[in-house]
């Protein structure tokens, strides 16, 4: 007759081998499963209510260093400030696309646009907008001109625009474009005209 302790030991070893086999089978199935889809890190804006309108977005093109006014049909809210925010969010959605003519870093976002009378706009971007922005005179100049020209052409009577990062002043966008003072809309308009012709 087989001693009882050997039968118990054999039963424990058999249970352990069966458990390890099931665990190995489970791990093999997980390894064969397709990887999860990449998560879209772009911020989700609340849905816009309002009729669609034709607007002009000034889109930067890195390949030839130009700024081109392009017509777009986007839903626009009725409030003046919300309209300015929606314009810039539509512009950013173009720049965050993988086939964008001018790339911004993942997570770049327009936090808010404040329209202060008489004729002053304050554009507040998040820290990811500035922290992930490529450094360089032309790419930074294109970004700033694109934002200001888009908001000023579609918002009458703007004279000056200030850009903040997370609600605070910052010296530069990414080392070159000056964010410490207000931009004169007329001067940016003149620069945008030069950038449209590639001069």
FENLINQUI-V446078 format. One record per backbone hydrogen bond with DSSP energy under -0.5 kcal/mol. NH is the residue of the N-H (numbers start at 1). CO is the residue of the C=O. If there is no record, write none. Layout:
nh: {NH:NH}
co: {CO:CO}
//
This chain:
nh: {6:7:8:9:10:11:12:13:14:15:16:17:18:19:20:21:22:23:24:25:26:27:28:29:30:31:32:33:41:45:50:53:55:55:57:57:59:59:61:62:65:66:67:68:70:70:72:74:74:76:83:84:85:86:87:88:89:90:91:92:93:94:94:95:96:97:100:104:108:111:111:112:114:115:116:116:117:120:121:122:123:123:124:124:125:125:126:129:130:131:132:133:140:141:142:143:144:145:146:147:148:149:150:151:152:153:154:155:158:159:160:161:162:164:164:165:166:166:168:173:179:180:183:185:185:188:189:190:191:192:193:194:195:196:197:198:199}
co: {3:3:4:5:6:7:8:9:10:11:12:13:14:15:16:17:18:19:20:21:22:23:24:25:26:27:28:29:39:43:48:74:53:72:55:70:57:68:66:101:61:61:195:59:57:68:55:53:72:51:79:80:81:82:83:84:85:86:87:88:89:90:91:91:92:94:97:95:105:109:124:124:122:113:114:120:115:116:160:114:121:162:112:122:123:164:109:126:126:127:128:130:136:137:138:139:140:141:142:143:144:145:146:147:148:149:150:151:155:119:119:183:121:123:162:168:125:164:165:177:171:171:161:159:183:184:185:186:187:188:189:190:191:192:193:194:194}
//
